[in-house]
């Protein structure tokens, strides 16, 4: 009896100290479910990885868009020629100087016959002379060119600008692929955030359950203490045996052990919640504010299945993947289209024998062109076949995932319905257990029932309270699982429809 009173005094002291710390604004901090959600989202490593992937997708969109812009290249080149072919000789050019002289002489004779004297004589005399001198000069020039050698050193540098006019449709298709990929990653982030919030919510419910179980066990200790007191009173007046006092004392000791076990489970649950959320707090100072949602959530099976098909985050991701596969097929088809481009270049070029003799000359031009591949060894055909095969394979995977999620939704819905029925039953059992305890207490006080009967009613009441808490946890966890499958859990307490 002395130990029981000491235990109760210690509990009251601890409660008073905790209340005083809260009233004085001590180090204890109270967390709501929303606070824990925000902390978990900020500290989640999985979400950080997905954020990096989203940034990468943003860069891929910019990269795809930049394919439509012009390219500006700087180029420079130096070459040294050990031997060069010079296509400037008379033979290479196909020039016959002797034949040209004969044809010119005949031409001068024709002129001389048409002109009067003395011009005809001058033409006949001077014409061949001029022709002979001219051809001799031309022959000398070509003779020198035959022996001419180009400078061995060539140095060029310049800028080249090229603008794609039609890039086979690859820019547009690539941009669509990047955007679908980004949309899939955004959905992946939402799914990961939903998963984190759902995990925190279950731990929060578990912590509420553990806290309530501690309160129930504390009440059980108080009931066992009161029962032991009544038993001692009855023993003192001769209405109970010494065995009854021993049995009541044993029940009190057992309730104290159960209370300590409940406190241990509460610490373990709070520790898991702290680690999962990443809050900088300790088990002793952490306080939770909140309760289980209302117990009236209802939804029809067909409605749940319909929402899963349209709202499930994984299915939305797979839809983005399916659209990417369609664009990949289009991308493979673009290899059959032409490439149209235009551009301009400005360059400086120099050919020299020695570096001290460098002289620069301009080389400037504009251009436009079209490139169309006519045959590539059936490479394009095989590439298109692969893209179409990947598309069909992805569609089958998506169909399998849809069927699996529909099956999971059916199971989750059945779990919700079963948990609701069990919750309703446990509420009824708790009500009966309360009435039974009240009746048993009065009957025991007047000696109508034995101590064992009264303790049985105590145990039934205690078990009914804990069963109700467990049923609440099971029901709301089942609803949470169903909400996640339908893609409707936003991280806040769900409401009934």
Number of C-alpha atoms within 10 A of each C-alpha: 12 7 10 18 12 11 14 17 12 12 13 12 12 12 12 12 12 16 13 12 14 16 9 10 10 12 11 17 13 13 14 13 20 16 12 23 24 15 19 24 20 14 15 17 11 13 20 14 11 17 16 11 16 20 13 13 21 15 14 19 20 13 15 19 16 13 17 16 11 15 13 14 11 12 11 12 10 12 11 12 10 8 9 10 7 13 11 15 17 17 11 10 10 8 13 11 14 10 9 12 16 12 10 15 17 12 12 18 16 14 15 20 14 10 12 9 10 9 14 18 15 11 19 17 13 13 19 18 13 12 17 17 12 13 16 13 12 14 16 12 13 18 14 12 15 16 10 12 11 14 15 15 17 17 16 18 15 17 15 17 16 18 18 18 17 16 18 20 16 20 18 16 20 22 20 19 24 21 19 23 22 22 19 24 20 19 20 20 21 18 21 18 21 22 16 20 26 22 20 25 23 18 21 26 24 23 22 22 22 24 20 17 25 22 15 20 25 21 15 24 24 18 18 25 23 14 24 24 16 19 25 22 15 19 16 12 8 10 12 18 13 13 11 18 21 14 16 24 21 14 21 24 17 15 22 22 14 18 21 15 15 21 19 14 18 22 18 15 21 25 18 18 23 22 12 19 23 16 18 9 15 14 16 11 14 17 15 16 10 13 13 15 14 12 15 9 16 14 12 8 14 10 10 19 21 13 17 25 20 12 16 22 25 22 22 19 20 20 18 20 21 20 15 22 23 16 21 22 20 18 22 20 18 18 20 15 16 16 18 16 17 16 18 15 17 15 18 16 18 17 21 16 13 10 9 7 10 15 11 14 12 11 13 13 10 12 11 13 11 11 11 12 10 9 9 8 8 8 10 16 14 12 16 19 13 15 20 18 14 17 21 15 13 17 17 12 14 19 14 12 15 18 13 12 20 19 13 17 24 17 14 22 23 15 19 24 18 14 21 23 13 18 22 14 14 21 18 13 19 20 14 14 21 18 14 17 21 13 13 22 22 13 15 20 17 11 13 12 14 14 23 13 15 22 21 14 21 23 17 19 23 21 18 21 23 21 19 21 24 17 21 25 20 22 24 23 23 22 24 22 22 24 23 23 25 23 22 17 21 14 21 12 14 16 11 10 7
